[in-house]
Amino acid sequence: MSEEQNYKPKRKYEWLSKWVKMTGERARIDAKANNKYIVYEKNGELVKEFPNGDIVPLNKDAEL
């Protein structure tokens, strides 16, 4: 019975999660090397993450 409670189904495309994570890490590395920021969605809103680790909300009126 305890085995059924701990059962977690595998994803159909398990490699996709790893690929997405590696892509995000690569974006952070490139942004740091070029002193740029990256934009992504966090908690339903767009944010900018700077190379120093600061995360600020992206204004909808601002340009990317």
URQUIMO-V580424 format. One line per field, one symbol per residue. phi: phi as a letter, one per 30 degrees, with the letter a starting at -180 (. if undefined). A space follows every 10 residues. Layout:
BEGIN
phi = ???
END
This chain:
BEGIN
phi = .ddddcdbdd ddcddddddd dddddddddd dddchcccca cbhibdbccd edjdbbdcdd dddd
END
